[in-house]
Every structure is written in C-alpha cells, then in structure tokens.
C-alpha cells in the first residue's frame, strides 16, 4: 500500500473517532447534567443533539479536506 492511501485511510478513521467522541461526549455530558439537576431526559437529549450537530459539521469539514487532497 502506498503512503497516500495509508494517509487517506488514517484520516477517514480519524473522522470516525471524531464523530463517536462528539456524540458520546454530548450524550454523557447531558446525562451527567440530568443526574445533577434531576431533569431526565432533557439534557441527555440536548447533549445528543449538540453532539450530532458538532459531529456533522466537523465531519463535513474533514471530508471536504480529504476529498480535495491529492489524487492518484
């Protein structure tokens, strides 16, 4: 495998991790707030929504960078 393909694969794996961390972090942060304030499931859903929004925006930016990168 050539270095360009390896770099592209690693960037795509990084995008997957970014999405997972954003969604998981938002959900767990909302769950923690719900437990602190006793407002279940309000902040869990808000955290999930914010995590999804950040994940989609970041994923779009990263995919555009991958797609506009050097091609073989």
C-alpha positions in Angstrom: 0.0 0.0 0.0 1.4 3.4 -0.9 1.7 6.2 1.6 -1.1 8.3 0.1 -3.6 5.6 0.5 -2.4 4.9 4.0 -2.7 8.6 4.9 -6.3 8.7 3.5 -7.3 5.7 5.4 -6.0 7.1 8.6 -7.8 10.4 8.1 -11.0 8.5 7.5 -10.5 6.5 10.7 -9.9 9.8 12.5 -13.2 11.2 11.2 -15.0 8.1 12.6 -13.4 8.6 16.0 -14.2 12.3 15.9 -17.9 11.6 15.3 -18.0 8.9 18.0 -16.4 11.3 20.6 -18.7 14.2 19.7 -21.9 12.1 20.0 -20.7 10.2 23.1 -19.4 13.2 24.8 -22.6 15.2 24.3 -24.7 12.3 25.4 -22.7 11.6 28.5 -22.4 15.3 29.4 -26.1 15.6 29.1 -26.7 12.5 31.2 -24.3 13.9 33.9 -26.3 17.2 33.9 -29.6 15.3 34.2 -28.3 13.4 37.2 -27.1 16.6 38.9 -30.3 18.6 38.2 -32.9 15.8 38.2 -34.3 16.8 34.8 -34.0 13.4 33.0 -34.0 13.1 29.9 -33.9 16.8 29.0 -30.1 17.5 29.0 -29.4 14.0 27.6 -31.4 14.8 24.5 -29.9 18.3 24.3 -26.4 16.9 24.6 -27.1 14.3 22.0 -28.5 17.0 19.6 -25.5 19.2 20.2 -23.1 16.3 19.8 -24.7 15.3 16.5 -24.6 18.9 15.2 -20.9 19.3 16.1 -20.2 15.8 14.6 -21.9 16.6 11.3 -20.3 20.0 10.9 -16.8 18.6 11.7 -17.3 15.5 9.6 -18.3 17.7 6.6 -15.2 19.9 7.0 -12.8 16.9 7.4 -14.4 15.0 4.4 -14.0 18.1 2.2 -10.3 18.2 3.2 -9.9 14.5 2.3 -11.7 14.8 -1.0 -9.8 17.9 -2.1 -6.5 16.3 -1.2 -4.0 15.0 -3.7 -5.5 12.3 -6.0 -3.7 9.5 -7.8 
